[in-house]
Amino acid sequence: MTNQLAIILGFIILIALGLDYVFADWANTIFLGRKLNDLIEYLAFWR
């Protein structure tokens, strides 16, 4: 991954988080965080 591509992806992520804050009041970010937590716990079970 080049530096330019990393910067572009970083800006896209920041824009997506900003849009989630403005339009959904962090609802989508909280949902994805909870699902990621469930996935981590599920994978830890198989360890």
CYANA upper distance limits for C-alpha pairs under 8 A (distance plus 0.5 A):
  1 MET  CA      5 LEU  CA      6.90
  1 MET  CA      6 ALA  CA      7.17
  2 THR  CA      6 ALA  CA      6.79
  3 ASN  CA      7 ILE  CA      6.69
  4 GLN  CA      8 ILE  CA      6.77
  5 LEU  CA      9 LEU  CA      6.66
  6 ALA  CA     10 GLY  CA      6.56
  7 ILE  CA     11 PHE  CA      6.71
  8 ILE  CA     12 ILE  CA      6.75
  9 LEU  CA     13 ILE  CA      6.73
 10 GLY  CA     14 LEU  CA      6.71
 11 PHE  CA     15 ILE  CA      6.52
 12 ILE  CA     16 ALA  CA      6.63
 13 ILE  CA     17 LEU  CA      6.70
 14 LEU  CA     18 GLY  CA      6.59
 15 ILE  CA     19 LEU  CA      6.60
 16 ALA  CA     20 ASP  CA      6.65
 17 LEU  CA     21 TYR  CA      6.71
 17 LEU  CA     26 TRP  CA      8.43
 17 LEU  CA     29 THR  CA      7.97
 18 GLY  CA     22 VAL  CA      6.73
 19 LEU  CA     23 PHE  CA      6.41
 19 LEU  CA     24 ALA  CA      8.24
 20 ASP  CA     24 ALA  CA      5.63
 20 ASP  CA     25 ASP  CA      6.76
 20 ASP  CA     26 TRP  CA      5.98
 20 ASP  CA     27 ALA  CA      7.78
 20 ASP  CA     28 ASN  CA      7.07
 20 ASP  CA     29 THR  CA      7.64
 21 TYR  CA     25 ASP  CA      5.02
 21 TYR  CA     26 TRP  CA      5.39
 24 ALA  CA     28 ASN  CA      7.43
 26 TRP  CA     30 ILE  CA      6.58
 27 ALA  CA     31 PHE  CA      6.64
 28 ASN  CA     32 LEU  CA      6.65
 29 THR  CA     33 GLY  CA      6.55
 30 ILE  CA     34 ARG  CA      6.65
 31 PHE  CA     35 LYS  CA      6.78
 32 LEU  CA     36 LEU  CA      6.54
 33 GLY  CA     37 ASN  CA      6.67
 34 ARG  CA     38 ASP  CA      6.77
 35 LYS  CA     39 LEU  CA      6.68
 36 LEU  CA     40 ILE  CA      6.68
 37 ASN  CA     41 GLU  CA      6.75
 38 ASP  CA     42 TYR  CA      6.59
 39 LEU  CA     43 LEU  CA      6.60
 40 ILE  CA     44 ALA  CA      6.55
 41 GLU  CA     45 PHE  CA      6.88
 42 TYR  CA     46 TRP  CA      7.57
 43 LEU  CA     47 ARG  CA      7.26
